[in-house]
Each structure stands twice: as structure tokens, then as C-alpha cells.
């Protein structure tokens, strides 16, 4: 019985977090990263961002000034994701498409 109560409670908490993540700001660990989800998300998506940087560099013959420029502001305006806050991005060489990318 206690197992079922635990499963139902944690399942409901997960559902509410999925539907209303802003309501969980009281559990903020640091810098707006509720329960560490942003940090985990950044680590999982790092390879995708690296691929997007390389594609941008090959198409435009230069590195983007910021990560949000990769999607021409689409993520900022529509989905409210700020890639610049999730990653530490530094250009090393535009000519060779060299950069440094780390998850914050």
C-alpha cells in the first residue's frame, strides 16, 4: 500500500513539474536551474549544439557571435530557451571554425 501511495505521489509531482515547471522555482538550486534540469539538459544537448555550430560555420564562413544566433532568435522568442545561459561559448578562430563550448 505504501508503495502505491509513493508511486502515485511522485507520479503526480512529475506530471505537475512537466506541466507547470515555473511553479517549482522554490526548489531552485542555483541560477534558475530548478532541480538541476537545465544543467542535465545542457549536457545531453551539447553534441547537437556543436553540430549546429559547425553547420552554421560551414554555411556562413564564420562562427556565430552567440549561440542564440544559431537559430536566428527562434529559441528566444518562441520557446524561451536561452542557449547562452546554458553554455559557455567562446570563439577561438573564425577562419578554422574553432571554438570552446562547455555546459554551465
FENVEN-V938544 format. One record per residue. BURIAL is I if it has 9 or more other ideal C-beta (glycine too) atoms within 8 Angstrom, else O. D_LAST is the distance of its C-alpha to the last C-alpha in whole Angstrom. Layout:
# FENVEN-V938544
BURIAL | D_LAST
BURIAL | D_LAST
This chain:
# FENVEN-V938544
O | 42
O | 39
O | 37
O | 37
O | 36
O | 33
O | 32
O | 33
O | 31
O | 28
O | 29
O | 30
O | 26
O | 24
O | 27
I | 26
I | 22
O | 22
O | 25
O | 24
O | 20
O | 20
O | 23
I | 21
O | 19
O | 21
O | 19
O | 16
O | 13
O | 11
O | 10
O | 12
I | 11
I | 14
O | 15
O | 11
I | 12
I | 9
I | 7
O | 10
I | 11
I | 8
O | 9
O | 12
O | 12
I | 11
O | 15
O | 16
I | 14
I | 15
O | 18
I | 18
I | 17
I | 20
O | 23
I | 22
I | 23
O | 26
O | 27
O | 26
O | 27
O | 24
I | 20
I | 19
O | 18
O | 15
I | 13
I | 15
I | 18
I | 18
O | 20
O | 22
O | 20
O | 21
I | 18
I | 18
O | 22
O | 22
O | 20
O | 18
O | 14
I | 12
I | 10
I | 9
O | 7
I | 6
I | 5
O | 6
I | 10
O | 13
I | 16
O | 18
O | 22
I | 23
O | 26
O | 24
I | 21
O | 19
I | 16
O | 12
I | 9
O | 6
I | 4
I | 0
